[in-house]
């Protein structure tokens, strides 16, 4: 069977290509170990490549910056079985303002509106830490400002089952499975810009249960399916600062510790048959170039 792994940045975004290559390498190896032939797009127009290759593949997955993910996932879904989040949910999560409003309306803590002094300014539609900065200035067109939360940075990696019909994932009791809680290494440069440097996984902070449950509820409320990453800052509350409805760099570390194959988990979840838990052994550090070291 053939699987299309359509990773955008390797050929089209040099600033993120190192992270994209690391994620693609882990996914390719897992699918090949599971007996699948991996197909990847050529260097041409990314959308045209998906449209060309998807019909001959049994399934596929798009990995792309959040603001591009929905459009390319839509193209994939026209021709083959999608192993990731649906294109409509991907479009929702790409809008950080709308996502925050939905989470807040459902009782999930998110940073409030910026007050006086320094605030976090970020793109309404951005990817990771790109364009995110700590500043006393005003946001430009296409940006918004949030309250700056001083705290510990974590991400939660989850896989959510595909849901048939209008069933609510969270309130039906079919919660997304936690792969790992990961500590994030976030650097704030002298100019205020945020930079993601990788992290370590799995970690078990004192408030791990609260962190995990907050991430599960966020993913379920938004209707995410497949692999998702939820970024949080832990302070007086567990604040959700971003929801990524796609493969994230943390997978590089998780795959080095996890007994299960990520390929098998993605396929099972896409059929509504994902596991209730996974098994991890050891503890690793990972960077954005895909280097993994035992901690």
Secondary structure, 3 states (H helix, E strand, C coil): CEEEEEECHHHHCCCCHHHHHHHHHHHHHHHHHCCCEEECCCCCCHHHHHHHHHCCCCEEEEECCHHHHHHHHHHHHCCCEECCCCHHHHHHHHCHHHHHHHHHHCCCCCCCECCCCCEEEEECCCCCCCCCEEECCCCCCCEEEECCCCCEEEEEEEEECCCCCCCCCCCCCCCCEEEEEEEEEEEECCCCEEEEEEEEECCCCCCHHHHHHHHHHHHHHHCCCEEEEEEEEECCCEEEEEEECCCCCHHHHHHHHECCCHHHHHHHHHCCCCCCCCCECCCEEECCCCCEEEC
